[in-house]
Amino acid sequence: MKIGSTGTPGCLRQLIPGTFNLYMDKNLLHSWDQYFEIIKQLDFLRVITLGGNKFSKIDKFYFDDKNLASLVHTHLYEVVFIDMGLDWSQIDILAPAF
């Protein structure tokens, strides 16, 4: 479908508020901000599939100015990030320091 935007703030909540499964494979999404915006708006979301979108690498300072609690979606059961060109070698930036 070549979707490259999550739309205006709150539009997903208005258009598809009760969505359980969202399949966004092979679109033009490119930003982690877009992912977090989607899961923030869809309270009932359980599965999100984003395969084939090419997200940018997460900078080690990405979370510094963000409220982490607002980025967590506690009802998600499955997140699919296949064929997205992601580099998980820097995953330690996401893990809390103990």
C-alpha positions in Angstrom: 0.0 0.0 0.0 3.1 2.2 0.2 2.1 3.7 3.6 4.8 6.0 4.8 3.1 8.0 7.6 1.0 7.3 10.6 -1.2 10.3 9.8 -2.2 13.1 12.0 -1.9 12.7 15.8 -4.8 10.5 17.0 -6.1 9.5 13.5 -5.4 5.8 14.0 -7.3 5.8 17.3 -10.3 7.4 15.4 -10.1 5.1 12.3 -9.3 1.7 13.8 -9.7 1.9 17.6 -10.5 -1.7 18.3 -7.7 -3.2 16.1 -6.2 -6.4 17.6 -3.9 -7.3 14.7 -2.1 -4.9 12.4 -0.2 -6.1 9.4 1.9 -3.3 7.9 4.3 -5.4 5.9 6.2 -4.0 2.9 5.2 -0.3 3.4 7.4 2.8 3.6 7.5 3.2 7.4 11.0 4.3 8.4 11.0 5.6 11.9 10.9 4.2 15.4 8.8 7.2 16.2 6.2 5.9 13.8 6.2 2.5 15.5 5.8 4.0 19.0 3.0 6.3 17.6 1.1 3.3 16.3 1.2 1.3 19.5 0.4 4.3 21.6 -2.8 4.9 19.7 -4.1 1.4 19.5 -5.0 0.2 23.0 -6.3 -3.2 22.0 -3.4 -4.1 19.7 -2.0 -7.6 20.3 0.0 -8.3 17.1 1.9 -5.9 14.9 3.8 -7.0 11.8 6.2 -4.5 10.2 8.3 -6.8 7.9 9.9 -5.2 4.9 9.8 -1.6 6.3 13.3 -0.1 6.5 13.6 1.5 9.9 16.6 3.7 10.7 19.1 2.6 13.2 18.4 3.6 16.8 20.9 6.2 17.9 22.4 5.6 21.4 20.8 8.8 22.6 17.4 8.1 21.1 15.7 7.4 24.4 17.4 10.2 26.4 14.6 12.8 26.0 11.7 10.3 25.9 9.3 9.1 28.7 10.0 5.4 28.5 6.8 4.5 30.3 4.8 6.2 27.5 6.5 4.0 24.9 5.5 0.7 26.4 2.5 -1.2 25.2 1.7 -3.8 27.9 -0.8 -5.7 25.8 1.3 -6.6 22.8 2.0 -10.3 22.4 3.8 -10.4 19.1 6.0 -7.9 17.2 7.4 -9.0 13.9 10.4 -7.1 12.5 11.5 -9.4 9.6 13.5 -8.1 6.6 13.8 -4.6 8.0 17.6 -4.1 7.6 17.9 -3.7 11.4 21.3 -4.0 13.1 20.8 -5.6 16.5 24.5 -5.5 17.3 23.9 -2.4 19.4 21.0 -3.9 21.4 22.8 -3.2 24.6 21.7 0.4 24.4 18.1 -0.7 25.0 19.0 -2.9 28.0 18.9 -1.4 31.4 22.3 -1.1 33.2 22.5 -3.3 36.3 
